[in-house]
Amino acid sequence: MNKISEKKYSMKHSLKRLLIKCKLLPCIKPIYEALASLSQKHKAYRRKMLDFYSLFIKKGDLCFDVGAHEGNRTVIFLKLKARVVAVEPQKSCIKSLKSKFGKNPNFVLVGKGLAESEGELTMSICEEADDISTFSEKWKMGRFSQYEWNKKELIQVTTLDNLIKEFGLPEFCKIDVEGFEYQVLKGLSQPIRYLSFEFTKEFFDDTKTCINHLVALSYGKFNYSIGESMWLSSPNWITANNLLEELNSIKDSLLWGDIYAKY
């Protein structure tokens, strides 16, 4: 996230904080989302997302959306005619996902978190910016340290392996869990054809650990996208070492994006 994007993010959530305090957010949010969906910019970006994810997803494919939040990726996967298992532990997001997709026969919601093993974990909830709620105490010290995680929720967690046992092996798995990526990946003991997970520059060592885990699962081809660009930065799939070299060469302290692994 560059400085301009970070400033816009901060302004957006300052407004959200005010709406929460005034108890107006539940009234305003659906109106805002409906109006935003009508904009030409939004429609163009949605088409860009569809084109991008069609590189990995075909009609009838099974996809896991881990850290589904309010479904901005789920809606794309469903439009591509995929079968989607959305994994999201936050109560407010679960309500939103059920409202948006609950009647779609290709949608299944798992209202849990993912980790290395089954059990319960405490999640730190940031009400003013629930897309940065996290299981990771370390992650809270990164670029969003100025925010307050003002609630705690005890969350049931399961594993990727358990999801595969229940729903089958997906063609694509997207992981966006705010600093908890490695713990989620440790719950996976077999390769998924395509897999993505978020990375940030300030926790680059954790990114390396995730990649090493995937290499141990026999992944040999990698790529990456910067921010929400919706394109692969490398023209070809590259090795883990080449990927790390490329990312390390980008001198941007606020660099973030997604790593893509292909089996």
Backbone as CSV, one residue per row, in Angstrom:
resi,resn,N_x,N_y,N_z,CA_x,CA_y,CA_z,C_x,C_y,C_z
1,MET,0.845,-1.187,0.000,0.000,0.000,0.000,0.881,1.237,0.000
2,ASN,0.765,2.094,-1.039,1.571,3.299,-1.080,0.999,4.355,-0.142
3,LYS,1.711,5.496,-0.021,1.318,6.505,0.962,-0.034,7.129,0.641
4,ILE,-0.328,7.321,-0.651,-1.623,7.883,-1.039,-2.748,6.917,-0.686
5,SER,-2.549,5.628,-1.013,-3.561,4.616,-0.699,-3.763,4.498,0.801
6,GLU,-2.657,4.561,1.554,-2.746,4.456,3.007,-3.531,5.634,3.585
7,LYS,-3.322,6.850,3.017,-4.046,8.034,3.473,-5.540,7.885,3.200
8,LYS,-5.893,7.393,1.992,-7.298,7.172,1.652,-7.918,6.138,2.590
9,TYR,-7.149,5.079,2.895,-7.626,4.032,3.793,-7.927,4.620,5.161
10,SER,-7.004,5.469,5.654,-7.165,6.097,6.963,-8.386,7.004,6.991
11,MET,-8.591,7.796,5.926,-9.746,8.696,5.850,-11.050,7.906,5.819
12,LYS,-11.045,6.831,5.052,-12.235,5.985,4.944,-12.640,5.439,6.300
13,HIS,-11.652,4.995,7.074,-11.985,4.373,8.347,-12.176,5.385,9.471
14,SER,-11.718,6.606,9.287,-12.074,7.679,10.218,-13.570,7.956,10.108
15,LEU,-14.076,7.982,8.868,-15.506,8.161,8.648,-16.283,6.974,9.206
16,LYS,-15.754,5.772,8.983,-16.425,4.577,9.490,-16.491,4.605,11.013
17,ARG,-15.424,5.074,11.661,-15.379,5.181,13.120,-16.497,6.098,13.619
18,LEU,-16.689,7.222,12.913,-17.739,8.168,13.287,-19.120,7.543,13.130
19,LEU,-19.327,6.813,12.033,-20.619,6.173,11.797,-20.916,5.102,12.838
20,ILE,-19.873,4.380,13.267,-20.042,3.375,14.321,-20.454,4.049,15.618
21,LYS,-19.772,5.143,15.942,-20.047,5.865,17.186,-21.481,6.387,17.198
22,CYS,-21.950,6.870,16.045,-23.314,7.406,15.932,-24.354,6.316,15.658
23,LYS,-23.896,5.065,15.559,-24.766,3.915,15.299,-25.527,4.043,13.972
24,LEU,-24.850,4.637,12.983,-25.458,4.828,11.669,-24.933,3.864,10.609
25,LEU,-23.850,3.130,10.930,-23.214,2.291,9.914,-24.161,1.272,9.288
26,PRO,-24.992,0.549,10.085,-25.892,-0.442,9.466,-26.859,0.170,8.456
27,CYS,-27.200,1.453,8.628,-28.118,2.119,7.700,-27.405,2.620,6.454
28,ILE,-26.210,3.176,6.642,-25.480,3.818,5.550,-24.789,2.809,4.634
29,LYS,-24.240,1.736,5.216,-23.395,0.813,4.459,-24.093,0.195,3.245
30,PRO,-25.317,-0.343,3.366,-25.967,-0.934,2.176,-26.194,0.081,1.057
31,ILE,-26.506,1.328,1.436,-26.721,2.374,0.431,-25.419,2.680,-0.298
32,TYR,-24.336,2.816,0.485,-23.022,3.098,-0.104,-22.601,1.984,-1.061
33,GLU,-22.773,0.729,-0.635,-22.368,-0.403,-1.470,-23.190,-0.463,-2.753
34,ALA,-24.482,-0.169,-2.651,-25.346,-0.196,-3.838,-24.942,0.883,-4.835
35,LEU,-24.660,2.081,-4.338,-24.247,3.178,-5.219,-22.880,2.911,-5.841
36,ALA,-21.953,2.380,-5.028,-20.602,2.097,-5.527,-20.634,1.072,-6.650
37,SER,-21.520,0.089,-6.528,-21.589,-0.980,-7.537,-22.070,-0.470,-8.893
38,LEU,-22.688,0.706,-8.917,-23.198,1.271,-10.168,-22.171,2.114,-10.910
39,SER,-21.069,2.462,-10.259,-20.086,3.337,-10.890,-19.345,2.613,-12.008
40,GLN,-18.967,3.363,-13.048,-18.238,2.784,-14.176,-16.869,2.268,-13.739
41,LYS,-16.253,2.988,-12.799,-14.945,2.566,-12.300,-15.047,1.212,-11.611
42,HIS,-16.101,1.050,-10.820,-16.312,-0.220,-10.117,-16.555,-1.351,-11.113
43,LYS,-17.378,-1.080,-12.125,-17.688,-2.107,-13.123,-16.445,-2.514,-13.909
44,ALA,-15.608,-1.524,-14.248,-14.377,-1.818,-14.992,-13.427,-2.656,-14.149
45,TYR,-13.346,-2.332,-12.863,-12.455,-3.094,-11.985,-12.982,-4.509,-11.778
46,ARG,-14.290,-4.642,-11.684,-14.891,-5.973,-11.546,-14.563,-6.835,-12.767
47,ARG,-14.615,-6.245,-13.960,-14.252,-6.991,-15.180,-12.777,-7.395,-15.144
48,LYS,-11.946,-6.512,-14.623,-10.518,-6.804,-14.504,-10.282,-7.971,-13.548
49,MET,-11.028,-7.995,-12.453,-10.925,-9.096,-11.498,-11.360,-10.413,-12.133
50,LEU,-12.444,-10.369,-12.886,-12.932,-11.577,-13.551,-11.896,-12.120,-14.530
51,ASP,-11.301,-11.235,-15.305,-10.266,-11.651,-16.261,-9.077,-12.264,-15.536
52,PHE,-8.688,-11.650,-14.434,-7.517,-12.130,-13.700,-7.763,-13.510,-13.094
53,TYR,-8.850,-13.654,-12.367,-9.084,-14.930,-11.685,-9.473,-16.054,-12.641
54,SER,-9.871,-15.699,-13.870,-10.144,-16.741,-14.866,-8.863,-17.458,-15.297
55,LEU,-7.705,-16.899,-14.927,-6.435,-17.594,-15.170,-6.332,-18.861,-14.326
56,PHE,-7.044,-18.869,-13.193,-6.931,-19.971,-12.239,-8.216,-20.784,-12.096
57,ILE,-9.342,-20.196,-12.443,-10.640,-20.789,-12.121,-11.472,-20.977,-13.387
58,LYS,-12.023,-22.174,-13.523,-12.917,-22.480,-14.643,-14.293,-22.899,-14.096
59,LYS,-15.272,-22.902,-14.961,-16.633,-23.272,-14.577,-16.643,-24.640,-13.892
60,GLY,-17.293,-24.702,-12.732,-17.418,-25.953,-12.001,-16.297,-26.240,-11.029
61,ASP,-15.214,-25.459,-11.072,-14.095,-25.677,-10.149,-14.515,-25.400,-8.708
62,LEU,-13.884,-26.106,-7.793,-14.055,-25.850,-6.365,-12.993,-24.854,-5.918
63,CYS,-13.418,-23.816,-5.203,-12.487,-22.797,-4.701,-12.691,-22.599,-3.206
64,PHE,-11.615,-22.347,-2.495,-11.681,-21.945,-1.092,-11.344,-20.458,-1.007
65,ASP,-12.209,-19.690,-0.364,-11.947,-18.272,-0.101,-11.708,-18.128,1.395
66,VAL,-10.450,-18.181,1.792,-10.077,-18.186,3.213,-9.801,-16.753,3.660
67,GLY,-10.601,-16.300,4.617,-10.592,-14.891,4.975,-11.472,-14.142,3.998
68,ALA,-12.715,-14.620,3.871,-13.624,-14.104,2.834,-14.082,-12.679,3.112
69,HIS,-13.995,-12.256,4.366,-14.455,-10.932,4.796,-15.905,-10.753,4.353
70,GLU,-16.209,-9.792,3.488,-17.594,-9.590,3.052,-17.829,-10.057,1.615
71,GLY,-16.854,-10.803,1.075,-17.110,-11.512,-0.174,-16.684,-10.840,-1.458
72,ASN,-15.688,-9.932,-1.412,-15.304,-9.276,-2.667,-14.601,-10.226,-3.629
73,ARG,-14.018,-11.312,-3.102,-13.485,-12.359,-3.975,-14.527,-13.455,-4.209
74,THR,-15.302,-13.757,-3.209,-16.355,-14.765,-3.355,-17.270,-14.442,-4.533
75,VAL,-17.667,-13.178,-4.653,-18.584,-12.798,-5.734,-17.949,-13.023,-7.106
76,ILE,-16.646,-12.807,-7.205,-15.938,-13.034,-8.470,-15.886,-14.525,-8.786
77,PHE,-15.551,-15.333,-7.791,-15.471,-16.783,-8.004,-16.832,-17.342,-8.430
78,LEU,-17.897,-16.836,-7.805,-19.236,-17.299,-8.169,-19.619,-16.862,-9.580
79,LYS,-19.222,-15.657,-9.975,-19.504,-15.188,-11.335,-18.762,-16.022,-12.380
80,LEU,-17.642,-16.620,-11.960,-16.897,-17.519,-12.843,-17.472,-18.939,-12.820
81,LYS,-18.630,-19.083,-12.149,-19.367,-20.353,-12.083,-18.617,-21.421,-11.282
82,ALA,-17.824,-20.970,-10.320,-17.126,-21.910,-9.437,-18.028,-22.284,-8.264
83,ARG,-17.669,-23.374,-7.609,-18.280,-23.746,-6.330,-17.368,-23.183,-5.237
84,VAL,-17.924,-22.407,-4.334,-17.105,-21.642,-3.393,-17.382,-22.044,-1.951
85,VAL,-16.313,-22.385,-1.250,-16.352,-22.554,0.198,-15.685,-21.318,0.794
86,ALA,-16.484,-20.460,1.415,-15.975,-19.225,2.013,-15.744,-19.449,3.502
87,VAL,-14.549,-19.120,3.954,-14.180,-19.309,5.357,-14.015,-17.938,6.000
88,GLU,-14.844,-17.637,6.991,-14.813,-16.316,7.636,-15.332,-16.423,9.076
89,PRO,-14.533,-16.017,10.064,-14.942,-16.176,11.457,-15.670,-14.992,12.083
90,GLN,-15.583,-13.794,11.499,-16.162,-12.614,12.148,-17.687,-12.597,12.026
91,LYS,-18.350,-12.370,13.154,-19.812,-12.425,13.180,-20.450,-11.442,12.209
92,SER,-19.938,-10.213,12.167,-20.526,-9.200,11.285,-20.366,-9.586,9.818
93,CYS,-19.222,-10.170,9.485,-18.969,-10.587,8.096,-19.795,-11.811,7.722
94,ILE,-19.962,-12.720,8.668,-20.799,-13.899,8.431,-22.218,-13.473,8.062
95,LYS,-22.737,-12.503,8.795,-24.082,-11.983,8.517,-24.160,-11.404,7.107
96,SER,-23.143,-10.645,6.724,-23.111,-10.037,5.392,-23.013,-11.092,4.296
97,LEU,-22.165,-12.092,4.494,-21.992,-13.157,3.503,-23.280,-13.957,3.311
98,LYS,-23.960,-14.250,4.410,-25.229,-14.979,4.316,-26.264,-14.173,3.538
99,SER,-26.285,-12.866,3.805,-27.241,-11.993,3.125,-26.975,-11.928,1.621
100,LYS,-25.706,-11.852,1.242,-25.342,-11.694,-0.169,-25.423,-12.992,-0.965
101,PHE,-24.986,-14.099,-0.345,-24.783,-15.323,-1.130,-25.524,-16.547,-0.599
102,GLY,-26.243,-16.388,0.498,-26.842,-17.537,1.170,-27.770,-18.377,0.311
103,LYS,-28.396,-17.759,-0.691,-29.341,-18.490,-1.547,-28.682,-19.104,-2.780
104,ASN,-27.392,-18.853,-2.953,-26.682,-19.394,-4.115,-26.290,-20.851,-3.841
105,PRO,-26.743,-21.798,-4.649,-26.449,-23.214,-4.399,-24.966,-23.561,-4.524
106,ASN,-24.182,-22.681,-5.143,-22.744,-22.933,-5.289,-21.918,-22.330,-4.156
107,PHE,-22.590,-21.821,-3.133,-21.916,-21.146,-2.022,-22.110,-21.908,-0.721
108,VAL,-20.990,-22.140,-0.023,-21.023,-22.735,1.316,-20.207,-21.841,2.242
109,LEU,-20.751,-21.531,3.409,-20.057,-20.689,4.379,-19.592,-21.521,5.562
110,VAL,-18.315,-21.408,5.884,-17.748,-22.027,7.081,-17.412,-20.886,8.038
111,GLY,-18.182,-20.756,9.092,-18.008,-19.648,10.031,-16.960,-19.936,11.081
112,LYS,-15.764,-20.218,10.628,-14.644,-20.537,11.513,-13.389,-19.849,11.002
113,GLY,-12.318,-19.930,11.802,-11.005,-19.541,11.330,-10.231,-20.781,10.918
114,LEU,-9.054,-20.579,10.333,-8.160,-21.688,9.997,-6.847,-21.521,10.741
115,ALA,-6.249,-22.649,11.087,-4.974,-22.647,11.805,-4.246,-23.952,11.513
116,GLU,-3.187,-24.211,12.276,-2.402,-25.432,12.098,-3.165,-26.661,12.568
117,SER,-4.028,-26.483,13.583,-4.791,-27.602,14.126,-6.149,-27.107,14.613
118,GLU,-7.053,-28.033,14.853,-8.384,-27.681,15.343,-8.311,-27.148,16.763
119,GLY,-9.289,-26.325,17.121,-9.345,-25.817,18.485,-10.052,-24.484,18.554
120,GLU,-9.616,-23.648,19.495,-10.159,-22.309,19.667,-9.021,-21.305,19.767
121,LEU,-9.198,-20.148,19.158,-8.216,-19.070,19.225,-8.937,-17.751,19.462
122,THR,-8.240,-16.822,20.099,-8.798,-15.492,20.326,-8.464,-14.581,19.156
123,MET,-9.488,-13.981,18.587,-9.302,-13.051,17.473,-9.442,-11.620,17.968
124,SER,-8.524,-10.759,17.548,-8.605,-9.331,17.853,-9.436,-8.659,16.766
125,ILE,-10.534,-8.029,17.159,-11.464,-7.412,16.220,-11.267,-5.900,16.215
126,CYS,-11.101,-5.349,15.030,-11.034,-3.894,14.849,-12.361,-3.455,14.236
127,GLU,-13.237,-2.882,15.046,-14.574,-2.534,14.555,-14.541,-1.472,13.464
128,GLU,-13.613,-0.518,13.570,-13.595,0.565,12.591,-13.019,0.123,11.251
129,ALA,-12.290,-0.998,11.250,-11.708,-1.534,10.011,-11.634,-3.046,10.156
130,ASP,-12.790,-3.708,10.026,-12.827,-5.138,10.331,-12.049,-5.990,9.338
131,ASP,-11.586,-5.375,8.239,-10.735,-6.123,7.316,-9.305,-6.261,7.822
132,ILE,-8.981,-5.662,8.985,-7.660,-5.880,9.588,-7.773,-6.612,10.926
133,SER,-8.933,-7.189,11.217,-9.049,-8.066,12.383,-8.128,-9.261,12.185
134,THR,-7.550,-9.777,13.285,-6.470,-10.753,13.122,-6.332,-11.686,14.319
135,PHE,-5.747,-12.854,14.065,-5.325,-13.762,15.130,-3.891,-13.467,15.571
136,SER,-3.181,-12.634,14.829,-1.745,-12.420,15.034,-1.468,-11.150,15.836
137,GLU,-0.866,-11.302,17.010,-0.458,-10.141,17.804,0.687,-9.404,17.114
138,LYS,1.574,-10.139,16.496,2.716,-9.536,15.794,2.247,-8.637,14.662
139,TRP,1.251,-9.089,13.922,0.783,-8.336,12.758,0.233,-6.972,13.148
140,LYS,-0.295,-6.866,14.365,-0.868,-5.601,14.838,0.197,-4.523,15.014
141,MET,1.454,-4.899,15.009,2.542,-3.930,15.182,3.054,-3.402,13.847
142,GLY,2.439,-3.814,12.745,2.868,-3.396,11.415,2.271,-2.068,10.994
143,ARG,1.947,-1.936,9.727,1.538,-0.650,9.133,0.230,-0.093,9.684
144,PHE,-0.569,-0.931,10.339,-1.842,-0.456,10.880,-1.805,-0.303,12.397
145,SER,-0.624,-0.115,12.953,-0.469,-0.062,14.410,-1.232,1.090,15.055
146,GLN,-1.625,2.100,14.259,-2.364,3.232,14.820,-3.824,2.888,15.096
147,TYR,-4.278,1.742,14.608,-5.659,1.335,14.829,-5.810,0.634,16.174
148,GLU,-7.046,0.579,16.633,-7.349,-0.081,17.903,-8.169,-1.337,17.635
149,TRP,-7.675,-2.459,18.144,-8.421,-3.710,18.078,-9.210,-3.786,19.382
150,ASN,-10.440,-3.304,19.331,-11.182,-2.988,20.553,-12.068,-4.117,21.063
151,LYS,-12.071,-5.244,20.368,-12.871,-6.380,20.815,-12.078,-7.671,20.700
152,LYS,-12.485,-8.654,21.479,-11.916,-9.998,21.384,-13.059,-10.982,21.160
153,GLU,-12.824,-11.949,20.288,-13.802,-13.014,20.078,-13.092,-14.360,20.133
154,LEU,-13.667,-15.299,20.868,-13.142,-16.660,20.896,-13.710,-17.402,19.690
155,ILE,-12.805,-17.861,18.833,-13.196,-18.405,17.528,-12.842,-19.886,17.417
156,GLN,-13.771,-20.667,16.889,-13.482,-22.057,16.536,-12.618,-22.067,15.277
157,VAL,-11.555,-22.869,15.308,-10.690,-22.957,14.126,-10.574,-24.409,13.667
158,THR,-10.399,-24.573,12.373,-10.158,-25.880,11.779,-8.944,-25.763,10.862
159,THR,-8.742,-26.718,9.970,-7.551,-26.717,9.114,-7.935,-26.848,7.640
160,LEU,-7.002,-26.487,6.776,-7.211,-26.708,5.343,-7.399,-28.189,5.044
161,ASP,-6.617,-29.032,5.700,-6.762,-30.475,5.480,-8.175,-30.950,5.817
162,ASN,-8.751,-30.423,6.898,-10.113,-30.809,7.271,-11.137,-30.317,6.251
163,LEU,-10.919,-29.119,5.731,-11.819,-28.616,4.686,-11.766,-29.506,3.450
164,ILE,-10.563,-29.943,3.100,-10.400,-30.819,1.934,-11.105,-32.154,2.165
165,LYS,-11.015,-32.678,3.380,-11.712,-33.926,3.703,-13.223,-33.767,3.551
166,GLU,-13.730,-32.603,3.943,-15.179,-32.376,3.920,-15.704,-32.002,2.542
167,PHE,-14.969,-31.156,1.818,-15.497,-30.595,0.573,-14.774,-31.060,-0.690
168,GLY,-13.590,-31.642,-0.525,-12.802,-32.052,-1.676,-11.613,-31.132,-1.899
169,LEU,-10.730,-31.540,-2.809,-9.528,-30.764,-3.114,-9.884,-29.624,-4.070
170,PRO,-9.647,-28.375,-3.670,-9.998,-27.260,-4.555,-8.999,-27.082,-5.690
171,GLU,-9.435,-26.418,-6.726,-8.543,-26.032,-7.819,-7.767,-24.774,-7.443
172,PHE,-8.399,-23.921,-6.639,-7.781,-22.655,-6.243,-8.134,-22.348,-4.795
173,CYS,-7.156,-21.839,-4.064,-7.373,-21.432,-2.673,-6.747,-20.063,-2.459
174,LYS,-7.555,-19.105,-2.072,-7.074,-17.759,-1.749,-7.030,-17.602,-0.234
175,ILE,-5.893,-17.124,0.284,-5.713,-16.949,1.727,-5.385,-15.488,2.011
176,ASP,-6.218,-14.847,2.802,-6.012,-13.447,3.201,-6.413,-13.339,4.667
177,VAL,-5.439,-13.508,5.553,-5.749,-13.668,6.978,-4.912,-12.765,7.882
178,GLU,-4.448,-11.660,7.369,-3.811,-10.603,8.162,-2.717,-11.121,9.095
179,GLY,-1.663,-11.651,8.502,-0.494,-12.056,9.268,-0.527,-13.461,9.821
180,PHE,-1.590,-14.215,9.532,-1.718,-15.575,10.068,-1.530,-16.621,8.972
181,GLU,-0.932,-16.203,7.865,-0.826,-17.066,6.685,-0.063,-18.361,6.960
182,TYR,1.062,-18.261,7.657,1.877,-19.455,7.873,1.136,-20.485,8.716
183,GLN,0.430,-20.023,9.742,-0.326,-20.952,10.588,-1.416,-21.657,9.781
184,VAL,-2.030,-20.932,8.849,-3.036,-21.550,7.976,-2.386,-22.580,7.056
185,LEU,-1.254,-22.219,6.472,-0.562,-23.129,5.550,-0.037,-24.370,6.261
186,LYS,0.301,-24.244,7.544,0.770,-25.414,8.293,-0.330,-26.447,8.482
187,GLY,-1.571,-26.042,8.272,-2.683,-26.983,8.331,-2.953,-27.668,7.009
188,LEU,-2.030,-27.494,6.051,-2.147,-28.110,4.725,-0.999,-29.084,4.515
189,SER,-1.319,-30.338,4.198,-0.281,-31.357,4.022,-0.209,-31.890,2.595
190,GLN,-0.994,-31.304,1.692,-0.976,-31.736,0.291,-1.130,-30.516,-0.607
191,PRO,-0.569,-30.558,-1.803,-0.645,-29.383,-2.677,-2.028,-29.190,-3.297
192,ILE,-2.396,-27.927,-3.432,-3.568,-27.485,-4.180,-3.033,-26.904,-5.489
193,ARG,-3.701,-27.136,-6.593,-3.141,-26.730,-7.892,-2.723,-25.256,-7.916
194,TYR,-3.614,-24.363,-7.515,-3.287,-22.939,-7.438,-3.611,-22.432,-6.038
195,LEU,-2.707,-21.654,-5.485,-2.887,-21.136,-4.132,-2.313,-19.726,-4.063
196,SER,-2.992,-18.837,-3.364,-2.452,-17.487,-3.169,-2.512,-17.109,-1.699
197,PHE,-1.556,-16.285,-1.280,-1.597,-15.740,0.082,-1.013,-14.339,0.077
198,GLU,-1.493,-13.518,1.000,-1.073,-12.120,1.061,0.308,-11.989,1.695
199,PHE,1.075,-10.999,1.235,2.365,-10.689,1.859,2.459,-9.188,2.091
200,THR,3.287,-8.800,3.071,3.598,-7.392,3.324,5.097,-7.267,3.548
201,LYS,5.637,-6.120,3.155,7.085,-5.902,3.211,7.632,-5.981,4.631
202,GLU,6.885,-5.444,5.610,7.422,-5.386,6.972,7.545,-6.762,7.617
203,PHE,6.830,-7.738,7.070,6.926,-9.098,7.597,7.419,-10.054,6.507
204,PHE,8.446,-9.622,5.805,8.968,-10.388,4.675,9.550,-11.733,5.113
205,ASP,10.102,-11.795,6.323,10.618,-13.072,6.831,9.499,-14.106,6.940
206,ASP,8.309,-13.659,7.314,7.167,-14.574,7.380,6.776,-15.060,5.981
207,THR,6.907,-14.176,4.998,6.648,-14.561,3.606,7.603,-15.669,3.178
208,LYS,8.875,-15.523,3.524,9.865,-16.554,3.203,9.493,-17.886,3.844
209,THR,9.040,-17.830,5.091,8.653,-19.054,5.801,7.486,-19.740,5.099
210,CYS,6.518,-18.953,4.652,5.377,-19.511,3.917,5.832,-20.176,2.622
211,ILE,6.707,-19.509,1.900,7.196,-20.047,0.627,7.983,-21.330,0.853
212,ASN,8.806,-21.357,1.880,9.569,-22.571,2.199,8.641,-23.738,2.516
213,HIS,7.546,-23.442,3.197,6.572,-24.495,3.502,5.949,-25.034,2.212
214,LEU,5.639,-24.148,1.283,5.051,-24.579,0.014,6.045,-25.376,-0.822
215,VAL,7.302,-24.977,-0.787,8.345,-25.743,-1.490,8.419,-27.158,-0.916
216,ALA,8.286,-27.270,0.403,8.303,-28.588,1.054,7.108,-29.442,0.633
217,LEU,6.033,-28.782,0.186,4.855,-29.501,-0.323,4.949,-29.764,-1.823
218,SER,6.135,-29.506,-2.399,6.446,-29.777,-3.811,5.979,-28.697,-4.783
219,TYR,5.648,-27.517,-4.275,5.392,-26.396,-5.189,6.718,-25.926,-5.774
220,GLY,6.736,-25.692,-7.095,7.968,-25.249,-7.740,7.819,-24.023,-8.615
221,LYS,6.567,-23.552,-8.804,6.323,-22.403,-9.681,5.582,-21.314,-8.909
222,PHE,6.108,-20.088,-9.013,5.553,-18.977,-8.242,5.416,-17.726,-9.102
223,ASN,4.531,-16.847,-8.653,4.374,-15.529,-9.256,3.827,-14.602,-8.177
224,TYR,3.605,-13.351,-8.517,3.101,-12.415,-7.512,2.374,-11.261,-8.182
225,SER,1.508,-10.625,-7.414,0.845,-9.401,-7.871,1.033,-8.340,-6.801
226,ILE,1.148,-7.091,-7.230,1.351,-5.981,-6.312,0.006,-5.340,-5.984
227,GLY,-0.255,-5.173,-4.691,-1.498,-4.537,-4.271,-2.710,-5.210,-4.876
228,GLU,-3.636,-4.402,-5.373,-4.849,-4.910,-6.030,-4.749,-4.730,-7.545
229,SER,-3.544,-4.907,-8.082,-3.297,-4.636,-9.504,-4.063,-5.561,-10.439
230,MET,-4.326,-6.782,-9.992,-5.009,-7.785,-10.803,-4.229,-8.155,-12.053
231,TRP,-2.903,-8.240,-11.908,-2.089,-8.859,-12.947,-0.872,-9.486,-12.293
232,LEU,-0.332,-10.511,-12.948,0.870,-11.170,-12.455,2.080,-10.354,-12.874
233,SER,2.934,-10.041,-11.904,4.057,-9.138,-12.163,5.147,-9.770,-13.008
234,SER,5.332,-11.077,-12.886,6.332,-11.761,-13.702,5.662,-12.353,-14.941
235,PRO,6.254,-12.189,-16.123,5.640,-12.732,-17.343,5.610,-14.256,-17.365
236,ASN,6.461,-14.873,-16.540,6.520,-16.335,-16.468,6.483,-16.780,-15.013
237,TRP,6.059,-18.023,-14.814,6.156,-18.611,-13.480,7.637,-18.817,-13.160
238,ILE,8.030,-18.489,-11.938,9.444,-18.504,-11.562,9.661,-19.365,-10.321
239,THR,10.926,-19.648,-10.020,11.256,-20.454,-8.847,11.065,-19.640,-7.574
240,ALA,11.059,-20.336,-6.455,10.930,-19.663,-5.160,12.069,-18.682,-4.931
241,ASN,13.291,-19.091,-5.260,14.448,-18.207,-5.063,14.350,-16.952,-5.923
242,ASN,13.949,-17.123,-7.180,13.796,-15.964,-8.063,12.690,-15.026,-7.574
243,LEU,11.623,-15.615,-7.054,10.535,-14.812,-6.507,11.023,-13.953,-5.347
244,LEU,11.723,-14.570,-4.417,12.214,-13.839,-3.251,13.198,-12.749,-3.653
245,GLU,14.030,-13.041,-4.639,14.980,-12.033,-5.130,14.248,-10.835,-5.730
246,GLU,13.212,-11.113,-6.535,12.453,-10.021,-7.156,11.763,-9.160,-6.104
247,LEU,11.114,-9.799,-5.148,10.402,-9.048,-4.115,11.365,-8.243,-3.251
248,ASN,12.499,-8.844,-2.940,13.487,-8.174,-2.096,14.100,-6.963,-2.794
249,SER,14.088,-6.975,-4.132,14.694,-5.877,-4.894,13.783,-4.651,-4.989
250,ILE,12.519,-4.806,-4.619,11.571,-3.682,-4.682,11.711,-2.846,-3.417
251,LYS,12.214,-1.638,-3.552,12.500,-0.790,-2.390,11.287,0.075,-2.045
252,ASP,10.313,-0.560,-1.475,9.098,0.134,-1.046,8.715,-0.436,0.312
253,SER,8.837,0.371,1.355,8.597,-0.115,2.715,7.139,-0.498,2.949
254,LEU,6.235,-0.033,2.080,4.817,-0.358,2.214,4.343,-1.347,1.151
255,LEU,5.295,-2.032,0.520,4.954,-3.034,-0.491,4.033,-4.102,0.097
256,TRP,3.017,-4.465,-0.677,2.154,-5.579,-0.292,1.507,-6.149,-1.553
257,GLY,0.958,-7.316,-1.418,0.310,-7.953,-2.553,0.024,-9.403,-2.239
258,ASP,0.017,-10.230,-3.272,-0.275,-11.656,-3.106,0.753,-12.499,-3.839
259,ILE,1.161,-13.581,-3.185,2.013,-14.598,-3.793,1.104,-15.670,-4.390
260,TYR,1.426,-16.114,-5.595,0.683,-17.197,-6.248,1.607,-18.389,-6.427
261,ALA,1.123,-19.550,-6.039,1.891,-20.787,-6.171,1.126,-21.749,-7.064
262,LYS,1.866,-22.416,-7.942,1.263,-23.360,-8.897,1.918,-24.713,-8.723
263,TYR,1.082,-25.750,-8.630,1.603,-27.110,-8.467,1.476,-27.859,-9.787
